[in-house]
Amino acid sequence: MKEVIAQIKKSKSVAIFVHENPDWDCIGSAMALRCALRQSGIKADVFTEKELSRHLSFLETDVITFTEEAYAPDYECYCALDVGNSDRIGSWGQFFEGKENTVCIDHHHPNGEFAKISHIEPSRSSTGELIYEFLAEGGFEITKDIAQYLYCAMSSDTGSFQYASVNRRTYEILIELYETGINTTYLCSMLYERNSITQLRLQAELINSIKLYKDGKIATAKITNEIMEKHGAKRSDTEALAQIPRSIDGVMISAFLKELPEGDIRVSLRSLGDYNIEPVARKFGGGGHKKAAGCTFTNSSIDDAEKALVEELEKL
């Protein structure tokens, strides 16, 4: 962490990159870092693949999105957040690779070193928690605005502080954030209580697709492109669906399969108890955490991907 802090603080400009289809941990971390750097007189910008969804933009979130004509001007430091490799950055990855001063802060198991300096702690609850440590150790002032971003990052990646990754340090940081004066009631309402009618209809489709295996200990559910088109849904409308099959009483492992417009199949795995699903995700080219992981199937139908997953999950 000290090396990452030193590299960023000596830079007059920092480009911050996030992964494709970012979640609140990713965006909250990026916006908190951007805000802190700008307060300190450092030029900082956040680069995303696309415009942010309504769910990700209830706080001030100005970003630079990719277009065919886009380019990333020269920055003195290039920072990747919540990203395991440069491929996950998407189209902006070409502006990250080959740069001299690159850093990465992440809480996922690494898929190999792709930045010159990396600070990775898989035991941490979220990248937002690590950004708090970066700011605190780096001597940056953590204002109310910054605290809001960090709270959203940490809350969203811990299931509102339910997951096993939450520990004493997480709560110590929460106290520090709370004492800046943030309105946690408002933030939780914006994070968890704003379903659109399209999202509710997707939930209904997902529930109807659920299959149970291994005496009800494994559940799968899926959303196809046909369903997405039927309801005029956007990719962001599926963000909260992965939790639904795992919430079934008796289910210990769940898999949510989502067909992407280009034909790939994105999988979100969740588990309870002592079941470690990260090796299963890694077997199919993905990764993540013990209880929350993911992978992508290419050149496969959604039914074939489901079958291959179930075979591995039944072994587990």
N, C-alpha and C positions, 0 to 999 in steps of 0.2 A: 504493500500500500504506500509506503514512504516513497518508493521510486515513481509510482504513478502520480502521487501528489507533486513531487519535484518536477516531473516532466510537464504537467499541466500548468503549474504555477509559474514556470519560467517562460511559458508561451504567451504571446500577445494575441493569438487567435486559436480557437479550438472548434473543429467540426465534430458534431456528435451524431453518430449513426445508430439506428435501432433496427431490429429485425423486421422482416416482412410481416404484415398483419399484426402489428404490435398490440399488446395488452396494456392494462393500466400500470403494471409493474415496470414495463419497458418505457412507456411514455412518461409516467410520473417521475421515474428516475432521471430521464433525459431532461425534462423541463426543470426539475429541481437543480440539476447541475448547471444547465444553461443560465438559470436565474442567478445562481450564486456567482458564477463566473462574470456575468455582466455587471453585477453589483460591485465586483472587484476591479472593474475596468478592463476585463478581458473580452475581446470580441468572441461571441459564441453563437452558433446556429445549430438547429436540429434538422436532420435530413430524413425524410420518410419516403417510402415507395409511392404512397397515394395520400390523398386528403384523409384526415382523420374522421372516423365515424362520430355520430352524435353522442354516443356513449363515452367517447374519449375526449370530448371537447367542451364539457360544461365548465371547466376552468380555462383560463387563457392559454391557448396552445398554438402559437404561430409556428409553422414548420415550413421547410422548403421541400416541395414534392418533386419527384422525378418526371421529366418529359424527355422526348427524343433530343430536344435541343439543350437540355439542362447540362450544366457542368458545375463541379464544385471548385470554387476559386481556391487559390493556394492558402492553406492554413498552416500554422506552425506546429499544430498537433491534431491528430485524428483519433477520436475516441469511440470505441464500440461498447455499447451497454446492453447487457442481457442477451449477448450474442455468442454462440459457441464456435462459429467459423464464418469466414467472409461470404460464403454462399448465402448465409441466412440474411445478410444485409440486402440482398436483392440487387437491383440495377445499380445502386450506389456503390456496390462492392468494388467495382472497377476503379473508383476514386480512392479506395482505402488500400487496396493491394499495392505493394511496391513502395509505399510511402516510408520515409525514414523514421518519423516520430509517431508511432502508433501505440495506443494503449487499449486495454480491454478490462472491464470490470463486470463480473458475472457470478451467479451463484449456481450454475449448472455444472455437471461433470464435463470437463473439457473434451473436445473432439480433436485435440492437437493444438499446438501453439500457432496462432496466426497473427498475433500482435507482437511488437518488439518487447513490450512490458505488459504483463497480465497480472491482475489480482483476482483470483477465483477462490471462492469459499462455498463449496456445495452444502455445507452444514447450515448456512444462513437461510433465513426464511424467505428472502427476496433480494433482488438487486437494489431495491429501495433502501433496505437496511444497510447495505454496503455503501450506498451513496451518502447516507447519514454519517457513517464512520469516516468516509473520505472528507466530508465537509468539516466534521468536528476535529479530526486530526490535522486538517489543513488550515485550521484557524478561520474558516469562513463563517460569517454570521448566518444563522439559520432563522430566517424571518418567518412570519406567519404564512406568507405566500409559498415559500419553500416547504414549510411544514405540511401544507395542504397537499402538495404533490407527493411528498413522501408518505403521508398517511394513506392516500389512495393507492400508491404502489404497494405498500406493505399489506394493507387490508385485502386487496384483490388477490394477491398471490398466496394468501394464507387462508382463503375461504372465510374472511372476516375473523381471522385469528383463531381458527379451529384446528389447523393442521399440526402434525407432529413436529414440523420444523420450527414452530413457535417455542421460544424458551425465555428464560429470565431476561436476557439481554434485549430481546424484542420488546418486552414490556417496559424495560428501563428507557428505551428509545421512545416508546409511545408516550411515556410521562413527559419527556422533554418536548415532544411535538405538541402535546396537549397544552402545555404551559405557555406556548406562543399565542394561545387564544383561538385556535381553530375550532370550528363548529362541526363536531363529529356527527351530530344528528343530521345536519344538512348533507355532509359528504356521503354518509351511508345511504341516505335516501336517493341521492343522485346515482350512486354506484349500483344499488340493488333493487330499487323500486320504480323503474321506468321502462317496463316492458311495453313495446308497441303491439298492436293487434297482430301484426305480421309475426313477431316473435312468439306470441301465444299460439298462433296457428302452426308454427313450426314445432313447438313443444308437443302439440297434439299429434302431429305426424310422427314425431320421434317416439312418443309413447306407444303408438300403434305398431311401430317397427321392432319393439323390444323382443329379444329372444333370450331364454334362460338355458344355461348348461350346467353340468356338474351339480345336480340336485339344487339348483337355484343359487349356487355360489358365484357363477359367472353370468354377466349380462352384456349383451351387445345391442346397439341401436344405431340407426343410420339415417342420413339425409342425402338424397340424390339430387342431381341437377334438375331432374324432372320436377321434383317437389319444390325446389328453389324457384323455378320458372313459374310454376303453378300459382305461387303466392307472391310473386314479384319481390322475392327476398334478396337482401344483400348478404355478402359474406359475414359482415359484422353482426347480422341478426342471429348467427349461430354461436356467438361467443359463450353463452352460459349453458349450452345444452349438454356439455360433457358431464356435468354433475348429476343429471337426472337419473340415468340408469344405476349409478352407484348408490343413489338414495333408497333403492328398493330394499326392504327388510330382508336380511339374509345374504345379500350380494356382497362378496368380498373383493371382486375384481370386475371392472367394467371397461368396455371399449366403445367409444363413439366414433363412427366412421362417417366422413363427410366427403362427398364427391366434389372435386374442384372443377371450375369451368374448363380447364385445359385437359381434364380427364384423369389427373392424379387422384389418389385417395389419401386424405389426411386423417390420421388416427390419433385420438386422445385417450390415453389409458389412465385409469384411477384405481387405487386399491385401499383396503383397510387392513388393520391388524399387522401381521409380520410379513405380508406378501410384498416382495420387492419386484416391481414390474419394469424397472429401468433396464435390466438385461434383455428383456423381451423386446423393448423398443429398440435397443441397440442392435439386436439380431437383425432387425429390418431396416437398419441404417439410421435410426434416430437416437434418442437419449432423453435425459431429464433427471428426475428424482426417483427415490424409492417408491413413493406413493402417487406421483404424478409424472407421466412421461408421454412421449409422442413419437410418431414416425410417419413417413410418407411412402405409399406404394406407387410405383410408376409401371405403366404397361400392365395393368391389372384391372379386372372388373371389381366392383365393390363387393360382390358376393364371394369372389375368389380371395380377396383380401380378408374378408371376415372369416372364411374357412381356415386360412393359414394362421390367423391370429388365435382363433379358438383352439387349434391344435397345440400351440405353444402355451396358452393360458391354462389349458387342462393339465399339461405336464407340471406347471407351476403349482 
